[in-house]
Amino acid sequence: MNTVKFSTKQLNILVEIMHGLGDTVCALSLLKGVRYLYPNARLTVLCKMNAGRDIIESSRIPVDEIIVLDVYKDIYITYKTILNLRKHHFDIGISAGITPVKKSKLFMKLCGVKKHIGFQASGTNKYDYDIHFVEANVKTLGLEFSDKLKPQLYVDSDSDEFVESYFKMLEKTKPIIGLCIGNADPSLTNRWLRIGRVFPKAWGITKMHDLLDLLVKDGNQVVLIGGSQEIPLLEELNEFLELPQVVNLVGKCSIKQSMAAIKRCTCSIGIDTGMQHIAGALSVPTISIFGPTNPKYIGAFSDCSYFVEYETDCKYCFGTNQYVHCNHRRCLTEITPQHVMTKVKFVLRQLYIERNL
C-alpha cells in the first residue's frame, strides 16, 4: 500500500471526504492522522454538504480550507471547483477510506494531485479490510490506531446557548433521552440517474411512536431530534408534543445546535444515522437500531455505544443488491419498541452505577 511518512516539510495536501454525516465523523480520524504526519502542511478538505463543514469545524482539527462539493448536484459547479483545485498544485491527495477506488483515482487525477496515497491508490478501500471505518481511515495512512486519533467533537458556546432555553423546562435529576426520529439518508434504486428513493435502514415512525410512549411512561424526559426532512414525521407524534417532559427540536436546529442538544442528553437513541456517530464523538452513550448494516464496521465508534439487532439468515446485506431491493426487512421489522426499551433500561442502570461508584 502507498502510505505516507512523517515529515516536517510544508506541503499542500488535499483530503476528500465527500460523504454523509456519519462517514464524515468517522473520517475525522483521517484528518487527525494527516495532521500528525504533516503538522505544517496546508490542508484543504472537501466535504459533501454544509453540515459536513460544521462537523469538521466542530472537531477543532486545524484545517486551512474546507470546500463543499456534491459532484452529483451541479456539473457546472463541479467543473469550476475542479479547475480551482488544480490551481492549488497539491503535493498529496488522499480520500476517506470508504470512497470507491475508481472515483478516488479519477478525482485525484482531475485535481492534478502530484501523489495519490492511501487505500485507493493501491486499488483497495475500507471494505477490503476487516476493521471499523474509523480504524480504516487511520490504516490508510500507514498508521496504527490509538485513542488520540479517535473522532471527537466539541460544542461551541453559541450553539449551547441556543438550546439552553429548550432544556430549562426539564428536570436535571431525571434521564433526558435524545430520540433521533429520522429514517437515515436514502439509497437509490438507480444510482446513476439518482432516482428511486428507498430507506433501507429505516425502523419506521410508528415504532418510534410506540418507543416514545414507553419512554414517557417509564418516567423519562425525551428530546426529539431531526432535520427539516423529518418535520412531516411529527404528525405521528402529535399526542406527545404538548407534554412537559417532551421537547421537540425537529427542524429547529443546525447541525452544531443539534450537537449541543445531544451533548445535554443522558443518551441518544436512533437508527444507523449520522446523529448517532455525532453523539458517540461527543462521548454521549448511544443506543442504535441496526438491521442491514454491521455495527462492528460502521457503528458509532465509542466506548459507550450499544446496539439493538435481530438475527436473520440474510444479514448483513449492505453492499449487495438485497440492501436496496429487500421486500421484507425482517432484520428491522422484527425489532420491537420493547426490545429497544430493554436496552435503554440496561444502559441507564449502567450509567447510574458508574456515576455512583
LOKEFI-46319 format. One record per residue (C-alpha): x, y, z. Coordinates in pm, 1 decimal. Example, Ala and Ser with C-alpha at 12.3 -4.5 7.8 and 13.67 -1.06 7.14 Angstrom:
// residues 2
<atom><u>1230.0</u><v>-450.0</v><w>780.0</w></atom>
<atom><u>1367.0</u><v>-106.0</v><w>714.0</w></atom>
END
This chain:
// residues 357
<atom><u>0.0</u><v>0.0</v><w>0.0</w></atom>
<atom><u>119.4</u><v>350.1</v><w>-86.0</w></atom>
<atom><u>146.9</u><v>512.5</v><w>257.2</w></atom>
<atom><u>293.1</u><v>833.1</v><w>390.9</w></atom>
<atom><u>577.8</u><v>902.6</v><w>627.9</w></atom>
<atom><u>629.8</u><v>1164.3</v><w>893.8</w></atom>
<atom><u>765.6</u><v>1487.7</v><w>751.3</w></atom>
<atom><u>839.9</u><v>1841.2</v><w>865.4</w></atom>
<atom><u>836.3</u><v>1975.5</v><w>508.5</w></atom>
<atom><u>549.6</u><v>2212.5</v><w>436.1</w></atom>
<atom><u>328.7</u><v>2052.0</v><w>175.4</w></atom>
<atom><u>-6.0</u><v>2122.9</v><w>13.0</w></atom>
<atom><u>-248.2</u><v>1838.6</v><w>90.3</w></atom>
<atom><u>-599.3</u><v>1762.2</v><w>-36.1</w></atom>
<atom><u>-827.1</u><v>1532.4</v><w>167.7</w></atom>
<atom><u>-1151.6</u><v>1415.5</v><w>6.4</w></atom>
<atom><u>-1441.2</u><v>1334.8</v><w>243.2</w></atom>
<atom><u>-1741.8</u><v>1378.6</v><w>12.0</w></atom>
<atom><u>-1975.3</u><v>1154.3</v><w>209.3</w></atom>
<atom><u>-2264.0</u><v>1164.3</v><w>457.1</w></atom>
<atom><u>-2259.8</u><v>1293.4</v><w>813.4</w></atom>
<atom><u>-2169.3</u><v>966.2</v><w>984.0</w></atom>
<atom><u>-1892.6</u><v>897.5</v><w>733.3</w></atom>
<atom><u>-1758.7</u><v>1249.3</v><w>788.4</w></atom>
<atom><u>-1744.0</u><v>1191.1</v><w>1164.2</w></atom>
<atom><u>-1556.4</u><v>865.4</v><w>1108.2</w></atom>
<atom><u>-1315.8</u><v>1041.3</v><w>871.5</w></atom>
<atom><u>-1206.1</u><v>1281.8</v><w>1144.8</w></atom>
<atom><u>-953.1</u><v>1013.2</v><w>1236.9</w></atom>
<atom><u>-806.4</u><v>1056.0</v><w>888.6</w></atom>
<atom><u>-768.9</u><v>1432.3</v><w>937.8</w></atom>
<atom><u>-606.0</u><v>1376.4</v><w>1276.4</w></atom>
<atom><u>-364.9</u><v>1130.1</v><w>1118.6</w></atom>
<atom><u>-273.2</u><v>1370.2</v><w>838.4</w></atom>
<atom><u>-213.7</u><v>1647.7</v><w>1090.8</w></atom>
<atom><u>7.0</u><v>1415.5</v><w>1297.4</w></atom>
<atom><u>218.1</u><v>1323.0</v><w>996.0</w></atom>
<atom><u>224.4</u><v>1670.4</v><w>842.6</w></atom>
<atom><u>181.7</u><v>1929.6</v><w>1119.3</w></atom>
<atom><u>299.8</u><v>2217.2</v><w>897.7</w></atom>
<atom><u>113.7</u><v>2126.9</v><w>579.2</w></atom>
<atom><u>-154.9</u><v>2341.2</v><w>421.1</w></atom>
<atom><u>-462.6</u><v>2120.9</v><w>449.5</w></atom>
<atom><u>-765.7</u><v>2153.0</v><w>220.2</w></atom>
<atom><u>-1067.5</u><v>1931.5</v><w>289.4</w></atom>
<atom><u>-1351.4</u><v>1852.6</v><w>51.3</w></atom>
<atom><u>-1685.6</u><v>1760.9</v><w>206.4</w></atom>
<atom><u>-2025.3</u><v>1690.0</v><w>52.2</w></atom>
<atom><u>-2251.5</u><v>1933.9</v><w>237.0</w></atom>
<atom><u>-2253.8</u><v>2232.0</v><w>469.7</w></atom>
<atom><u>-2334.3</u><v>2002.5</v><w>761.0</w></atom>
<atom><u>-2008.7</u><v>1821.7</v><w>687.0</w></atom>
<atom><u>-1829.5</u><v>2153.8</v><w>716.0</w></atom>
<atom><u>-1993.0</u><v>2202.5</v><w>1057.3</w></atom>
<atom><u>-1865.9</u><v>1864.3</v><w>1172.4</w></atom>
<atom><u>-1509.9</u><v>1932.8</v><w>1061.0</w></atom>
<atom><u>-1512.6</u><v>2275.4</v><w>1224.1</w></atom>
<atom><u>-1650.0</u><v>2124.5</v><w>1546.0</w></atom>
<atom><u>-1362.3</u><v>1875.5</v><w>1561.6</w></atom>
<atom><u>-1111.8</u><v>2157.3</v><w>1625.5</w></atom>
<atom><u>-864.7</u><v>1987.4</v><w>1393.3</w></atom>
<atom><u>-652.4</u><v>2258.6</v><w>1228.3</w></atom>
<atom><u>-772.5</u><v>2284.9</v><w>867.1</w></atom>
<atom><u>-679.3</u><v>2566.6</v><w>631.6</w></atom>
<atom><u>-972.8</u><v>2543.3</v><w>392.3</w></atom>
<atom><u>-1299.8</u><v>2348.8</v><w>372.0</w></atom>
<atom><u>-1470.7</u><v>2327.0</v><w>32.5</w></atom>
<atom><u>-1826.1</u><v>2195.1</v><w>-1.6</w></atom>
<atom><u>-1883.7</u><v>1996.0</v><w>-321.0</w></atom>
<atom><u>-2153.9</u><v>1747.3</v><w>-420.7</w></atom>
<atom><u>-2031.4</u><v>1613.8</v><w>-754.4</w></atom>
<atom><u>-2378.5</u><v>1477.3</v><w>-840.8</w></atom>
<atom><u>-2564.0</u><v>1802.1</v><w>-775.1</w></atom>
<atom><u>-2437.2</u><v>2050.6</v><w>-1032.5</w></atom>
<atom><u>-2197.7</u><v>1960.4</v><w>-1314.3</w></atom>
<atom><u>-2104.7</u><v>2323.2</v><w>-1381.0</w></atom>
<atom><u>-2014.0</u><v>2392.8</v><w>-1016.9</w></atom>
<atom><u>-1819.8</u><v>2065.6</v><w>-1003.8</w></atom>
<atom><u>-1625.6</u><v>2166.0</v><w>-1316.5</w></atom>
<atom><u>-1543.7</u><v>2510.6</v><w>-1175.9</w></atom>
<atom><u>-1440.7</u><v>2365.3</v><w>-839.3</w></atom>
<atom><u>-1205.5</u><v>2114.3</v><w>-1001.6</w></atom>
<atom><u>-1045.8</u><v>2391.0</v><w>-1209.6</w></atom>
<atom><u>-992.1</u><v>2589.3</v><w>-890.0</w></atom>
<atom><u>-846.3</u><v>2288.2</v><w>-711.7</w></atom>
<atom><u>-596.3</u><v>2233.6</v><w>-992.3</w></atom>
<atom><u>-459.2</u><v>2581.6</v><w>-923.4</w></atom>
<atom><u>-363.8</u><v>2468.2</v><w>-571.9</w></atom>
<atom><u>-97.3</u><v>2230.9</v><w>-714.9</w></atom>
<atom><u>-149.9</u><v>1973.1</v><w>-440.0</w></atom>
<atom><u>153.3</u><v>1766.4</v><w>-344.0</w></atom>
<atom><u>-54.3</u><v>1490.1</v><w>-185.0</w></atom>
<atom><u>-415.3</u><v>1375.5</v><w>-224.6</w></atom>
<atom><u>-598.8</u><v>1119.8</v><w>-13.0</w></atom>
<atom><u>-956.6</u><v>1000.8</v><w>8.7</w></atom>
<atom><u>-1160.7</u><v>878.2</v><w>303.7</w></atom>
<atom><u>-1132.3</u><v>502.0</v><w>330.7</w></atom>
<atom><u>-1488.8</u><v>447.3</v><w>212.7</w></atom>
<atom><u>-1451.3</u><v>624.3</v><w>-124.6</w></atom>
<atom><u>-1471.5</u><v>384.5</v><w>-423.3</w></atom>
<atom><u>-1135.8</u><v>317.9</v><w>-587.1</w></atom>
<atom><u>-1221.5</u><v>439.8</v><w>-938.2</w></atom>
<atom><u>-1390.1</u><v>753.5</v><w>-807.5</w></atom>
<atom><u>-1091.7</u><v>842.2</v><w>-588.9</w></atom>
<atom><u>-833.9</u><v>780.0</v><w>-860.8</w></atom>
<atom><u>-1027.0</u><v>980.0</v><w>-1120.2</w></atom>
<atom><u>-1093.5</u><v>1269.1</v><w>-885.9</w></atom>
<atom><u>-730.8</u><v>1297.6</v><w>-774.4</w></atom>
<atom><u>-620.3</u><v>1287.6</v><w>-1138.3</w></atom>
<atom><u>-868.2</u><v>1559.7</v><w>-1236.3</w></atom>
<atom><u>-746.0</u><v>1775.6</v><w>-946.6</w></atom>
<atom><u>-387.1</u><v>1741.0</v><w>-1064.9</w></atom>
<atom><u>-260.4</u><v>1586.3</v><w>-741.8</w></atom>
<atom><u>109.8</u><v>1500.5</v><w>-771.1</w></atom>
<atom><u>97.2</u><v>1198.6</v><w>-540.6</w></atom>
<atom><u>-216.1</u><v>995.9</v><w>-466.0</w></atom>
<atom><u>-177.2</u><v>795.2</v><w>-143.5</w></atom>
<atom><u>-388.7</u><v>560.5</v><w>67.6</w></atom>
<atom><u>-601.4</u><v>253.3</v><w>2.7</w></atom>
<atom><u>-744.2</u><v>366.0</v><w>-330.4</w></atom>
<atom><u>-400.5</u><v>441.8</v><w>-474.1</w></atom>
<atom><u>-322.4</u><v>71.2</v><w>-433.0</w></atom>
<atom><u>-661.4</u><v>-48.4</v><w>-558.9</w></atom>
<atom><u>-849.4</u><v>-113.5</v><w>-234.4</w></atom>
<atom><u>-1077.6</u><v>70.3</v><w>5.3</w></atom>
<atom><u>-1223.8</u><v>24.1</v><w>352.8</w></atom>
<atom><u>-1438.3</u><v>-273.2</v><w>250.8</w></atom>
<atom><u>-1130.0</u><v>-480.4</v><w>173.2</w></atom>
<atom><u>-1031.2</u><v>-472.5</v><w>541.8</w></atom>
<atom><u>-1195.0</u><v>-635.2</v><w>843.8</w></atom>
<atom><u>-1189.2</u><v>-320.6</v><w>1055.3</w></atom>
<atom><u>-1411.8</u><v>-31.8</v><w>1157.0</w></atom>
<atom><u>-1432.4</u><v>268.0</v><w>925.3</w></atom>
<atom><u>-1261.1</u><v>487.7</v><w>1185.7</w></atom>
<atom><u>-966.1</u><v>248.9</v><w>1207.5</w></atom>
<atom><u>-955.4</u><v>215.0</v><w>828.5</w></atom>
<atom><u>-911.4</u><v>589.4</v><w>794.7</w></atom>
<atom><u>-601.5</u><v>560.7</v><w>1011.1</w></atom>
<atom><u>-470.5</u><v>247.0</v><w>843.4</w></atom>
<atom><u>-488.6</u><v>408.7</v><w>500.1</w></atom>
<atom><u>-214.3</u><v>644.1</v><w>621.3</w></atom>
<atom><u>2.6</u><v>355.2</v><w>733.9</w></atom>
<atom><u>-52.3</u><v>442.8</v><w>1099.6</w></atom>
<atom><u>-154.1</u><v>225.9</v><w>1392.6</w></atom>
<atom><u>-477.5</u><v>331.2</v><w>1557.3</w></atom>
<atom><u>-466.5</u><v>491.5</v><w>1902.3</w></atom>
<atom><u>-720.2</u><v>675.5</v><w>2115.6</w></atom>
<atom><u>-553.4</u><v>1003.8</v><w>2022.2</w></atom>
<atom><u>-682.8</u><v>953.4</v><w>1668.1</w></atom>
<atom><u>-1044.6</u><v>872.3</v><w>1750.7</w></atom>
<atom><u>-1317.1</u><v>1115.7</v><w>1635.0</w></atom>
<atom><u>-1402.0</u><v>1386.5</v><w>1886.6</w></atom>
<atom><u>-1647.1</u><v>1674.6</v><w>1858.1</w></atom>
<atom><u>-1691.0</u><v>1985.5</v><w>2070.2</w></atom>
<atom><u>-1990.7</u><v>2211.3</v><w>2127.9</w></atom>
<atom><u>-1948.1</u><v>2582.7</v><w>2067.4</w></atom>
<atom><u>-2086.8</u><v>2833.2</v><w>2318.6</w></atom>
<atom><u>-2333.7</u><v>2995.8</v><w>2076.5</w></atom>
<atom><u>-2497.6</u><v>2662.5</v><w>1993.1</w></atom>
<atom><u>-2510.3</u><v>2562.8</v><w>2358.7</w></atom>
<atom><u>-2673.1</u><v>2893.9</v><w>2446.6</w></atom>
<atom><u>-2932.0</u><v>2841.9</v><w>2171.1</w></atom>
<atom><u>-3051.5</u><v>2505.1</v><w>2307.0</w></atom>
<atom><u>-3031.0</u><v>2602.5</v><w>2673.0</w></atom>
<atom><u>-3378.9</u><v>2756.2</v><w>2676.3</w></atom>
<atom><u>-3532.1</u><v>2431.2</v><w>2550.0</w></atom>
<atom><u>-3374.3</u><v>2232.9</v><w>2833.2</w></atom>
<atom><u>-3471.6</u><v>2471.7</v><w>3112.4</w></atom>
<atom><u>-3812.3</u><v>2308.3</v><w>3147.2</w></atom>
<atom><u>-3660.1</u><v>1963.7</v><w>3204.7</w></atom>
<atom><u>-3553.2</u><v>1820.2</v><w>3538.7</w></atom>
<atom><u>-3179.8</u><v>1758.9</v><w>3561.4</w></atom>
<atom><u>-3228.6</u><v>1478.0</v><w>3812.4</w></atom>
<atom><u>-3418.8</u><v>1261.8</v><w>3561.2</w></atom>
<atom><u>-3281.1</u><v>1096.5</v><w>3246.0</w></atom>
<atom><u>-3303.6</u><v>1303.2</v><w>2928.7</w></atom>
<atom><u>-3323.9</u><v>1079.4</v><w>2624.3</w></atom>
<atom><u>-3234.0</u><v>1214.2</v><w>2280.6</w></atom>
<atom><u>-3460.9</u><v>1040.4</v><w>2028.7</w></atom>
<atom><u>-3347.7</u><v>1078.0</v><w>1667.2</w></atom>
<atom><u>-3665.2</u><v>1004.3</v><w>1472.4</w></atom>
<atom><u>-3523.0</u><v>1007.4</v><w>1119.3</w></atom>
<atom><u>-3508.9</u><v>731.6</v><w>858.2</w></atom>
<atom><u>-3145.5</u><v>793.7</v><w>752.1</w></atom>
<atom><u>-3023.2</u><v>907.7</v><w>415.0</w></atom>
<atom><u>-3196.0</u><v>724.4</v><w>128.6</w></atom>
<atom><u>-3039.3</u><v>483.2</v><w>-114.5</w></atom>
<atom><u>-3136.8</u><v>489.7</v><w>-480.4</w></atom>
<atom><u>-3269.6</u><v>206.8</v><w>-694.6</w></atom>
<atom><u>-3090.5</u><v>372.5</v><w>-987.3</w></atom>
<atom><u>-2769.7</u><v>522.8</v><w>-853.7</w></atom>
<atom><u>-2661.6</u><v>694.6</v><w>-1176.2</w></atom>
<atom><u>-2996.0</u><v>856.4</v><w>-1256.2</w></atom>
<atom><u>-3040.1</u><v>945.5</v><w>-886.4</w></atom>
<atom><u>-3398.2</u><v>814.8</v><w>-874.8</w></atom>
<atom><u>-3598.6</u><v>560.1</v><w>-674.3</w></atom>
<atom><u>-3550.4</u><v>661.4</v><w>-311.5</w></atom>
<atom><u>-3566.5</u><v>384.1</v><w>-51.9</w></atom>
<atom><u>-3471.7</u><v>388.5</v><w>316.6</w></atom>
<atom><u>-3300.3</u><v>52.4</v><w>385.7</w></atom>
<atom><u>-3208.9</u><v>140.3</v><w>747.0</w></atom>
<atom><u>-3547.3</u><v>286.8</v><w>849.3</w></atom>
<atom><u>-3723.9</u><v>149.2</v><w>1156.8</w></atom>
<atom><u>-4041.6</u><v>347.3</v><w>1094.6</w></atom>
<atom><u>-4217.1</u><v>634.9</v><w>1268.8</w></atom>
<atom><u>-4490.3</u><v>403.5</v><w>1402.4</w></atom>
<atom><u>-4234.0</u><v>213.8</v><w>1607.1</w></atom>
<atom><u>-4070.6</u><v>540.5</v><w>1708.3</w></atom>
<atom><u>-4414.9</u><v>649.0</v><w>1833.5</w></atom>
<atom><u>-4451.8</u><v>335.8</v><w>2043.6</w></atom>
<atom><u>-4098.1</u><v>367.2</v><w>2178.7</w></atom>
<atom><u>-4163.7</u><v>729.6</v><w>2274.6</w></atom>
<atom><u>-4475.5</u><v>615.1</v><w>2458.5</w></atom>
<atom><u>-4273.1</u><v>358.1</v><w>2655.1</w></atom>
<atom><u>-4002.5</u><v>612.0</v><w>2737.0</w></atom>
<atom><u>-4250.6</u><v>866.5</v><w>2871.7</w></atom>
<atom><u>-4447.7</u><v>610.9</v><w>3072.8</w></atom>
<atom><u>-4122.0</u><v>491.6</v><w>3230.4</w></atom>
<atom><u>-4059.4</u><v>841.3</v><w>3367.5</w></atom>
<atom><u>-3801.8</u><v>960.9</v><w>3115.3</w></atom>
<atom><u>-3776.2</u><v>1301.7</v><w>2955.5</w></atom>
<atom><u>-3734.1</u><v>1298.8</v><w>2578.2</w></atom>
<atom><u>-3582.1</u><v>1542.9</v><w>2331.2</w></atom>
<atom><u>-3689.7</u><v>1481.6</v><w>1970.9</w></atom>
<atom><u>-3408.6</u><v>1543.8</v><w>1724.8</w></atom>
<atom><u>-3419.8</u><v>1561.9</v><w>1346.7</w></atom>
<atom><u>-3373.3</u><v>1787.3</v><w>1046.8</w></atom>
<atom><u>-3626.5</u><v>1965.7</v><w>829.6</w></atom>
<atom><u>-3685.1</u><v>1645.7</v><w>631.8</w></atom>
<atom><u>-3820.3</u><v>1484.4</v><w>950.0</w></atom>
<atom><u>-4086.8</u><v>1750.8</v><w>1013.7</w></atom>
<atom><u>-4363.5</u><v>1551.5</v><w>834.1</w></atom>
<atom><u>-4296.1</u><v>1258.4</v><w>1070.0</w></atom>
<atom><u>-4411.8</u><v>1471.0</v><w>1365.2</w></atom>
<atom><u>-4773.6</u><v>1419.6</v><w>1258.7</w></atom>
<atom><u>-4748.0</u><v>1069.0</v><w>1403.6</w></atom>
<atom><u>-4623.3</u><v>1208.5</v><w>1736.6</w></atom>
<atom><u>-4875.5</u><v>1490.2</v><w>1790.6</w></atom>
<atom><u>-5011.6</u><v>1344.2</v><w>2114.6</w></atom>
<atom><u>-4671.6</u><v>1383.4</v><w>2280.4</w></atom>
<atom><u>-4571.3</u><v>1728.8</v><w>2161.2</w></atom>
<atom><u>-4758.6</u><v>1918.7</v><w>2432.2</w></atom>
<atom><u>-4623.5</u><v>1708.5</v><w>2718.2</w></atom>
<atom><u>-4386.1</u><v>1899.9</v><w>2950.4</w></atom>
<atom><u>-4141.6</u><v>1609.1</v><w>2951.7</w></atom>
<atom><u>-4110.1</u><v>1607.6</v><w>2569.8</w></atom>
<atom><u>-3904.6</u><v>1873.4</v><w>2389.9</w></atom>
<atom><u>-3939.4</u><v>1898.7</v><w>2013.3</w></atom>
<atom><u>-3627.7</u><v>2019.8</v><w>1831.1</w></atom>
<atom><u>-3708.4</u><v>1861.6</v><w>1494.3</w></atom>
<atom><u>-3633.2</u><v>2108.9</v><w>1216.5</w></atom>
<atom><u>-3533.6</u><v>2379.7</v><w>1465.3</w></atom>
<atom><u>-3157.8</u><v>2325.7</v><w>1490.5</w></atom>
<atom><u>-2849.7</u><v>2340.3</v><w>1274.4</w></atom>
<atom><u>-2604.0</u><v>2052.2</v><w>1299.1</w></atom>
<atom><u>-2395.7</u><v>2243.4</v><w>1554.0</w></atom>
<atom><u>-2707.8</u><v>2317.8</v><w>1759.7</w></atom>
<atom><u>-2814.2</u><v>1953.9</v><w>1737.2</w></atom>
<atom><u>-2470.4</u><v>1862.5</v><w>1873.6</w></atom>
<atom><u>-2531.2</u><v>2093.2</v><w>2168.2</w></atom>
<atom><u>-2868.3</u><v>1928.2</v><w>2230.1</w></atom>
<atom><u>-2729.3</u><v>1573.4</v><w>2211.7</w></atom>
<atom><u>-2444.4</u><v>1668.2</v><w>2445.0</w></atom>
<atom><u>-2700.1</u><v>1762.1</v><w>2713.0</w></atom>
<atom><u>-2875.8</u><v>1423.6</v><w>2686.7</w></atom>
<atom><u>-2819.9</u><v>1121.6</v><w>2908.0</w></atom>
<atom><u>-2813.0</u><v>902.1</v><w>2597.8</w></atom>
<atom><u>-2912.9</u><v>907.8</v><w>2232.2</w></atom>
<atom><u>-3143.1</u><v>661.2</v><w>2054.8</w></atom>
<atom><u>-3173.5</u><v>622.6</v><w>1678.9</w></atom>
<atom><u>-3108.9</u><v>405.8</v><w>1379.3</w></atom>
<atom><u>-2782.1</u><v>389.2</v><w>1185.6</w></atom>
<atom><u>-2755.4</u><v>763.2</v><w>1115.9</w></atom>
<atom><u>-2505.6</u><v>1044.5</v><w>1132.4</w></atom>
<atom><u>-2652.0</u><v>1175.0</v><w>1457.2</w></atom>
<atom><u>-2553.9</u><v>855.6</v><w>1638.4</w></atom>
<atom><u>-2196.2</u><v>897.1</v><w>1517.1</w></atom>
<atom><u>-2207.6</u><v>1258.5</v><w>1631.5</w></atom>
<atom><u>-2331.8</u><v>1151.0</v><w>1975.3</w></atom>
<atom><u>-2053.8</u><v>894.6</v><w>2002.9</w></atom>
<atom><u>-1792.9</u><v>1154.8</v><w>1913.4</w></atom>
<atom><u>-1937.9</u><v>1374.5</v><w>2189.3</w></atom>
<atom><u>-1894.1</u><v>1084.3</v><w>2437.6</w></atom>
<atom><u>-2271.8</u><v>1054.2</v><w>2480.6</w></atom>
<atom><u>-2394.7</u><v>691.5</v><w>2519.4</w></atom>
<atom><u>-2573.2</u><v>570.3</v><w>2206.2</w></atom>
<atom><u>-2837.9</u><v>303.0</v><w>2157.7</w></atom>
<atom><u>-2857.6</u><v>229.7</v><w>1785.7</w></atom>
<atom><u>-3110.5</u><v>15.2</v><w>1598.7</w></atom>
<atom><u>-2922.7</u><v>-179.5</v><w>1331.6</w></atom>
<atom><u>-3051.1</u><v>-402.4</v><w>1051.4</w></atom>
<atom><u>-2876.8</u><v>-440.3</v><w>714.6</w></atom>
<atom><u>-2553.7</u><v>-271.3</v><w>822.7</w></atom>
<atom><u>-2295.6</u><v>-418.2</v><w>1057.3</w></atom>
<atom><u>-2224.5</u><v>-208.3</v><w>1368.8</w></atom>
<atom><u>-1887.0</u><v>-378.4</v><w>1404.6</w></atom>
<atom><u>-1769.1</u><v>-189.0</v><w>1098.7</w></atom>
<atom><u>-1983.5</u><v>125.3</v><w>1079.6</w></atom>
<atom><u>-2149.7</u><v>168.8</v><w>1418.9</w></atom>
<atom><u>-2088.4</u><v>468.5</v><w>1643.7</w></atom>
<atom><u>-1722.6</u><v>443.8</v><w>1744.4</w></atom>
<atom><u>-1702.7</u><v>495.1</v><w>2119.3</w></atom>
<atom><u>-1674.8</u><v>308.3</v><w>2447.3</w></atom>
<atom><u>-2038.7</u><v>382.8</v><w>2521.6</w></atom>
<atom><u>-2207.9</u><v>252.1</v><w>2206.1</w></atom>
<atom><u>-2485.0</u><v>-6.9</v><w>2235.7</w></atom>
<atom><u>-2673.3</u><v>-180.6</v><w>1955.3</w></atom>
<atom><u>-3013.1</u><v>-344.6</v><w>1916.3</w></atom>
<atom><u>-3029.9</u><v>-611.0</v><w>1646.4</w></atom>
<atom><u>-3241.7</u><v>-904.4</v><w>1529.3</w></atom>
<atom><u>-3066.5</u><v>-1206.1</v><w>1382.7</w></atom>
<atom><u>-3172.4</u><v>-1317.5</v><w>1035.2</w></atom>
<atom><u>-3012.3</u><v>-1553.1</v><w>785.8</w></atom>
<atom><u>-2971.3</u><v>-1275.7</v><w>529.1</w></atom>
<atom><u>-2785.4</u><v>-1012.2</v><w>730.4</w></atom>
<atom><u>-2574.9</u><v>-820.8</v><w>674.7</w></atom>
<atom><u>-2683.3</u><v>-728.5</v><w>321.6</w></atom>
<atom><u>-2522.5</u><v>-383.6</v><w>296.6</w></atom>
<atom><u>-2317.1</u><v>-368.8</v><w>-22.3</w></atom>
<atom><u>-2536.4</u><v>-620.3</v><w>-203.2</w></atom>
<atom><u>-2836.3</u><v>-580.3</v><w>-432.3</w></atom>
<atom><u>-3059.1</u><v>-704.8</v><w>-149.5</w></atom>
<atom><u>-2977.8</u><v>-394.8</v><w>54.9</w></atom>
<atom><u>-3186.0</u><v>-179.5</v><w>-178.3</w></atom>
<atom><u>-3439.1</u><v>-432.5</v><w>-305.5</w></atom>
<atom><u>-3526.7</u><v>-636.5</v><w>7.3</w></atom>
<atom><u>-3905.7</u><v>-689.1</v><w>28.0</w></atom>
<atom><u>-3933.9</u><v>-777.8</v><w>396.7</w></atom>
<atom><u>-3663.6</u><v>-600.8</v><w>605.3</w></atom>
<atom><u>-3708.2</u><v>-857.5</v><w>883.6</w></atom>
<atom><u>-3376.3</u><v>-752.1</v><w>1037.4</w></atom>
<atom><u>-3557.1</u><v>-428.1</v><w>1130.1</w></atom>
<atom><u>-3927.7</u><v>-510.7</v><w>1139.2</w></atom>
<atom><u>-3872.5</u><v>-784.2</v><w>1398.4</w></atom>
<atom><u>-3714.1</u><v>-535.6</v><w>1640.3</w></atom>
<atom><u>-3989.5</u><v>-415.2</v><w>1873.4</w></atom>
<atom><u>-4005.4</u><v>-96.8</v><w>2081.1</w></atom>
<atom><u>-3989.5</u><v>-319.3</v><w>2389.0</w></atom>
<atom><u>-3658.6</u><v>-464.7</v><w>2267.0</w></atom>
<atom><u>-3517.7</u><v>-113.6</v><w>2248.2</w></atom>
<atom><u>-3669.6</u><v>-19.8</v><w>2582.6</w></atom>
<atom><u>-3498.3</u><v>-315.5</v><w>2746.4</w></atom>
<atom><u>-3164.4</u><v>-189.6</v><w>2617.9</w></atom>
<atom><u>-3244.8</u><v>164.8</v><w>2735.4</w></atom>
<atom><u>-3311.6</u><v>41.5</v><w>3089.1</w></atom>
<atom><u>-2987.1</u><v>-156.1</v><w>3085.9</w></atom>
<atom><u>-2784.8</u><v>145.2</v><w>2971.3</w></atom>
<atom><u>-2946.9</u><v>377.7</v><w>3225.4</w></atom>
<atom><u>-2870.1</u><v>128.5</v><w>3504.0</w></atom>
<atom><u>-2507.2</u><v>107.7</v><w>3390.0</w></atom>
<atom><u>-2477.1</u><v>485.5</v><w>3387.7</w></atom>
<atom><u>-2632.1</u><v>508.4</v><w>3735.0</w></atom>
<atom><u>-2385.3</u><v>252.8</v><w>3870.7</w></atom>
<atom><u>-2087.3</u><v>427.6</v><w>3710.4</w></atom>
<atom><u>-2187.3</u><v>766.7</v><w>3846.9</w></atom>
<atom><u>-2238.5</u><v>637.4</v><w>4197.1</w></atom>
<atom><u>-1922.8</u><v>432.3</v><w>4238.3</w></atom>
END
